[in-house]
Amino acid sequence: MKYDLVVLSGVIYHAYDPLVVMMYARRLLKQEGLFIVESAYHQGLEPVLYINWDAPRSVPQPDTYFLPTVNGLHSLLRFCCCDPIATITNNGRVGVLARAKSPQTVSCRSRTLEMIFSKSFCYGPLDFSELAQEAPVKSDIRYTGRYGSEQLIGKHFTTTLPLQPKWQPEKP
């Protein structure tokens, strides 16, 4: 069964192999479906997946094994045949909204990634040749928000549509 939306929130940095976890999740997506990955992350511009205990700024949790940078998470998503659409960071957390693609239509492919896709490479649970041959069952779900990256600072962030009403003390 294929789905329109798959969410991995607070999962990949706890996994021994975050790429395999993401690949299992990607197999569940319809073409053009949406994939949301939320994680602890490490600041930096390089596409890096830090080992937490050796990271320049590690997270003091014994079950946090990896910390991707934002661009590292984008690279992992492209390897899983997903195009990052929007990214948001907030207090050491990153959330990326990505769209499932076939290997031929993933954007920003390096020559190495192109070579991997063209050789019908199989990594863990994801066989790229399956995605290339996949029947065109496309998701109807659409994203119409802002494109790009945004950083939120929790102390200053407010929403026009709060999920909970503002707390007010009870009147005596």
C-alpha positions in Angstrom: 0.0 0.0 0.0 1.3 3.5 -0.9 0.4 6.7 1.0 0.1 10.4 0.2 2.0 11.5 3.3 4.6 9.9 5.5 6.0 11.6 8.6 9.3 10.7 10.4 9.4 13.0 13.4 12.1 12.6 16.0 13.2 9.2 14.5 16.3 9.3 12.3 18.8 10.6 14.9 17.9 7.7 17.1 18.5 5.1 14.4 21.7 3.2 13.8 21.3 3.7 10.1 19.1 6.8 9.4 19.3 6.3 5.7 17.8 2.9 5.8 15.0 4.2 8.0 14.3 6.9 5.5 14.3 4.4 2.7 11.8 2.2 4.3 9.6 5.3 4.8 10.1 6.4 1.2 8.9 3.0 -0.1 5.5 3.8 1.4 5.0 7.0 -0.6 3.2 7.4 -3.8 5.0 9.4 -6.5 4.6 13.1 -5.8 3.6 12.2 -2.2 4.8 14.3 0.7 7.5 13.3 3.1 8.1 15.2 6.4 11.3 14.5 8.2 11.9 16.2 11.6 15.1 15.8 13.5 17.7 17.2 15.9 20.3 18.8 13.7 23.8 20.3 13.8 24.4 23.8 12.4 26.6 24.2 9.4 26.4 24.7 5.6 28.1 21.5 4.5 26.1 18.3 3.7 27.2 16.4 6.8 25.9 13.6 9.0 27.8 14.0 12.3 28.2 11.2 14.7 26.7 12.8 17.8 29.4 11.9 20.4 32.2 13.4 18.1 30.2 16.4 16.8 31.5 19.8 17.5 28.3 20.5 19.5 26.9 17.1 20.6 23.4 16.6 22.0 23.7 15.2 25.6 21.4 12.2 25.1 22.8 8.7 25.0 20.3 7.5 22.4 21.1 10.3 19.9 23.5 8.8 17.4 23.6 11.1 14.4 23.1 14.8 13.8 22.6 15.9 10.2 23.1 19.5 9.0 20.2 20.9 7.1 22.1 20.3 3.8 23.0 16.8 5.0 19.3 16.0 5.5 18.5 17.4 2.1 21.2 15.1 0.6 19.8 12.1 2.4 16.3 13.0 1.0 17.6 13.3 -2.5 19.3 9.9 -2.2 15.9 8.6 -1.2 14.4 10.1 -4.3 12.7 13.1 -2.7 13.0 16.8 -3.5 13.2 19.1 -0.5 10.4 21.7 -0.8 10.5 23.7 2.5 12.7 23.7 5.5 12.2 25.1 9.0 14.6 25.3 11.9 13.9 26.1 15.5 16.0 25.7 18.6 18.2 22.8 17.4 15.4 21.1 15.4 14.9 20.9 11.7 11.8 19.9 9.7 11.9 19.3 6.0 9.0 18.9 3.7 9.9 16.9 0.6 8.1 15.5 -2.4 8.6 11.9 -3.6 10.1 11.6 -7.1 11.4 9.0 -9.5 15.2 8.8 -9.7 15.0 10.5 -13.1 13.2 13.6 -11.8 15.0 14.3 -8.5 16.5 17.8 -8.7 20.0 18.9 -7.7 21.6 15.6 -8.5 25.3 15.4 -8.4 27.2 13.3 -11.0 27.7 10.7 -8.4 24.1 10.5 -7.4 23.2 10.4 -11.1 25.5 7.4 -11.6 24.0 5.6 -8.6 20.5 6.1 -10.0 21.5 5.1 -13.5 23.1 1.8 -12.4 19.7 0.7 -10.8 21.5 0.5 -7.5 19.8 -1.0 -4.5 20.5 0.3 -1.0 18.8 -1.4 1.9 15.1 -1.7 1.3 15.0 0.8 -1.6 15.6 -0.4 -5.2 16.0 2.6 -7.4 15.0 0.6 -10.5 11.6 -0.1 -8.8 11.1 3.7 -8.4 12.1 4.3 -12.0 9.6 1.7 -13.3 6.8 2.5 -10.8 3.3 2.8 -12.1 2.2 6.4 -12.2 0.0 6.3 -9.1 0.4 9.9 -8.1 -0.6 11.5 -4.9 -3.3 14.2 -5.0 -1.9 16.0 -2.0 -0.5 19.5 -2.7 1.7 21.9 -0.9 1.0 25.6 -1.6 3.0 27.3 1.2 6.3 29.2 1.1 9.2 27.6 -0.7 12.6 27.7 0.9 14.1 27.8 4.3 13.0 29.7 7.4 14.3 29.9 10.9 11.9 30.3 13.8 13.0 31.7 17.1 10.6 30.2 19.7 10.6 33.3 22.0 9.4 35.5 19.2 7.2 33.2 17.1 3.4 33.6 17.1 0.9 32.1 14.8 -2.3 33.7 13.5 -4.0 30.3 14.0 -3.0 28.9 17.4 -3.7 25.3 18.0 -4.6 26.0 21.6 -6.3 29.1 23.0 -4.0 31.4 25.0 -3.9 30.5 28.7 -5.6 32.9 31.0 -5.7 32.6 34.8 -9.0 31.6 36.3 -11.0 34.4 37.8 -11.6 34.0 41.6 
